Amino acid sequence: MKREPSKPYSYQDYLQWEGRWELIDGVAYNMSPSPTWEHQFAIVELSFTLRSYFQNKNCYVAIAPFDVRFSNNDDYEQAPHVVQPDISVICHKHQLTKNGCLGAPTLVIEVLSPSTALKDRNEKFKLYEKFGVQEYWIVDPIYQTIEVFGFEDGFFKKREVFGKGQQLVSFIFPDLTVEVSSIFFQNE
């Protein structure tokens, strides 16, 4: 199907497309090429850590491809925003459907790739903030850092940038800590 740059799309359009896509404000974003090894390594390590932490806490960890739909009026069938965060933690079971998550996950993690870094830092940051994601982590495999943003008073406030040799501390789950060095592939 041909996508016209000026036409705003919805979830129903998205369902018809081949390949991996995301929608932000009705604009289609192609999700290729495939992520790098360092990107995938970080996702696997983080998802294992999060799955272990949330195992008995009524929160669910999902990894991409996994659709998260945002809607201004709760019409998720015509949602103008469909994204596939690298990792989503959903702590409200009623948001989960067979086709993904409706509304803001509690925690969203994006691992930067050269092709997605600007979108993750700009469009997705604003989208997650607008819809009240409670915590957003931006993982940078090149610089081996993790930025943690917590949602407070309607905005994301940067908590801290964690690097090698440090332990990340979650903004909303204070007993959730992550040894940053363990998340990144060491090529030594």
C-alpha positions as CSV (number, residue, x, y, z in Angstrom):
1,M,0.0,0.0,0.0
2,K,1.3,3.5,-0.9
3,R,1.5,5.9,2.0
4,E,0.9,9.6,1.1
5,P,3.0,11.9,3.3
6,S,0.3,14.6,3.7
7,K,-2.5,12.2,4.7
8,P,-3.0,11.5,8.5
9,Y,-3.3,7.8,9.1
10,S,-5.0,5.8,11.9
11,Y,-4.7,2.4,13.4
12,Q,-7.1,1.0,10.8
13,D,-4.7,2.1,8.0
14,Y,-1.7,0.7,9.9
15,L,-3.3,-2.7,10.1
16,Q,-3.2,-2.9,6.3
17,W,0.6,-2.3,5.8
18,E,3.3,-4.8,5.3
19,G,6.5,-4.6,7.4
20,R,7.1,-2.8,10.7
21,W,5.7,0.8,11.0
22,E,4.8,3.3,13.7
23,L,2.3,6.2,13.7
24,I,2.9,9.4,15.6
25,D,0.3,12.2,15.1
26,G,-1.0,10.2,12.1
27,V,2.5,10.3,10.4
28,A,3.9,6.9,9.2
29,Y,7.5,5.9,10.2
30,N,9.1,2.9,8.6
31,M,10.9,0.7,11.2
32,S,13.7,-0.7,9.0
33,P,16.5,-1.6,9.0
34,S,16.8,-4.2,11.6
35,P,18.5,-3.2,14.9
36,T,22.2,-3.8,15.6
37,W,23.6,-6.5,17.9
38,E,24.4,-4.0,20.6
39,H,20.7,-2.8,20.4
40,Q,19.4,-6.3,20.7
41,F,21.8,-7.2,23.5
42,A,20.6,-4.3,25.6
43,I,17.0,-5.2,25.1
44,V,17.5,-8.8,26.1
45,E,19.5,-7.9,29.2
46,L,17.0,-5.2,30.3
47,S,13.9,-7.4,29.6
48,F,15.4,-10.2,31.7
49,T,16.2,-7.8,34.6
50,L,12.7,-6.3,34.4
51,R,10.9,-9.6,34.1
52,S,12.7,-10.8,37.2
53,Y,11.8,-7.7,39.1
54,F,8.2,-7.5,38.1
55,Q,7.5,-11.3,38.2
56,N,5.2,-11.1,41.3
57,K,4.1,-7.5,41.1
58,N,1.2,-7.5,38.7
59,C,3.1,-5.7,36.0
60,Y,3.8,-7.2,32.6
61,V,6.9,-6.8,30.4
62,A,6.6,-6.7,26.6
63,I,9.3,-6.3,24.0
64,A,8.9,-5.1,20.4
65,P,7.2,-5.8,18.1
66,F,4.3,-4.9,20.5
67,D,1.8,-2.2,19.6
68,V,1.0,0.5,22.0
69,R,-1.9,2.8,20.9
70,F,-2.5,6.3,22.1
71,S,-5.8,8.2,21.5
72,N,-7.0,11.6,22.6
73,N,-10.6,10.4,22.9
74,D,-10.2,6.7,23.8
75,D,-11.1,5.6,20.2
76,Y,-8.3,3.1,19.9
77,E,-9.6,1.7,16.6
78,Q,-8.9,5.0,14.9
79,A,-5.9,5.9,17.1
80,P,-3.5,8.3,15.4
81,H,-0.5,7.0,17.4
82,V,0.7,3.4,17.2
83,V,4.3,2.8,18.4
84,Q,6.4,-0.2,19.2
85,P,8.6,0.7,22.2
86,D,11.6,-1.6,22.6
87,I,10.3,-2.5,26.1
88,S,7.0,-1.6,27.7
89,V,6.0,-2.3,31.3
90,I,2.2,-2.4,31.8
91,C,1.0,-2.3,35.4
92,H,-2.8,-2.1,34.6
93,K,-3.9,-5.4,33.2
94,H,-7.1,-3.9,31.7
95,Q,-4.9,-2.0,29.1
96,L,-3.7,-5.3,27.6
97,T,-5.5,-6.7,24.6
98,K,-4.6,-9.5,22.2
99,N,-3.3,-6.7,19.9
100,G,-1.1,-4.8,22.4
101,C,-1.6,-2.1,24.9
102,L,-4.3,0.7,24.9
103,G,-2.9,3.9,26.5
104,A,0.2,4.7,28.3
105,P,2.4,1.9,29.7
106,T,3.8,2.6,33.2
107,L,7.4,2.4,32.0
108,V,8.7,2.7,28.4
109,I,12.3,2.0,27.3
110,E,13.7,2.9,23.9
111,V,17.2,1.7,22.9
112,L,18.7,4.2,20.5
113,S,19.7,3.2,17.0
114,P,21.3,5.6,14.5
115,S,18.1,5.5,12.4
116,T,15.7,6.1,15.4
117,A,17.6,8.2,17.9
118,L,16.1,11.6,16.8
119,K,12.6,10.1,16.8
120,D,13.1,8.5,20.2
121,R,14.4,11.8,21.7
122,N,11.9,14.1,20.1
123,E,8.6,12.7,18.7
124,K,8.4,9.7,21.0
125,F,9.5,11.7,24.0
126,K,6.7,14.3,23.4
127,L,4.2,11.5,22.8
128,Y,5.0,9.6,25.9
129,E,5.0,12.8,27.9
130,K,1.7,14.0,26.4
131,F,-0.1,10.7,27.3
132,G,1.4,10.4,30.8
133,V,3.9,7.5,30.6
134,Q,5.1,7.5,34.2
135,E,8.8,6.7,33.4
136,Y,10.8,6.8,30.2
137,W,14.3,5.4,29.8
138,I,16.5,6.3,26.8
139,V,19.3,3.7,26.4
140,D,22.4,4.7,24.4
141,P,24.5,1.7,23.4
142,I,27.2,3.9,21.8
143,Y,27.9,6.0,24.9
144,Q,26.7,3.2,27.3
145,T,24.3,5.5,29.2
146,I,20.7,5.3,30.3
147,E,18.7,8.5,30.8
148,V,15.8,8.2,33.2
149,F,12.8,10.6,33.0
150,G,10.0,10.6,35.5
151,F,6.6,12.1,34.9
152,E,5.7,14.8,37.4
153,D,3.2,17.6,37.2
154,G,2.4,16.9,33.6
155,F,6.0,16.8,32.3
156,F,9.0,14.6,32.2
157,K,11.7,15.7,34.6
158,K,15.2,14.2,34.0
159,R,16.1,12.1,37.0
160,E,19.7,11.3,36.1
161,V,22.0,9.9,33.4
162,F,23.5,6.6,34.5
163,G,26.7,5.3,33.0
164,K,29.2,2.4,33.2
165,G,30.0,1.5,36.8
166,Q,26.8,3.0,38.2
167,Q,23.5,1.5,39.3
168,L,20.4,2.9,37.7
169,V,17.6,3.7,40.2
170,S,14.1,3.9,38.9
171,F,12.0,7.0,39.4
172,I,8.8,5.3,40.2
173,F,10.0,1.9,41.5
174,P,12.8,3.0,44.0
175,D,13.8,-0.6,44.8
176,L,14.4,-1.4,41.0
177,T,18.1,-1.0,40.4
178,V,20.0,-2.0,37.3
179,E,23.8,-2.4,37.0
180,V,24.4,-0.3,33.9
181,S,27.5,-2.1,32.7
182,S,25.6,-5.4,32.6
183,I,23.2,-3.9,29.9
184,F,25.8,-3.2,27.3
185,F,27.8,-5.7,25.2
186,Q,31.5,-5.5,26.1
187,N,33.6,-6.1,23.0
188,E,36.8,-7.0,24.9
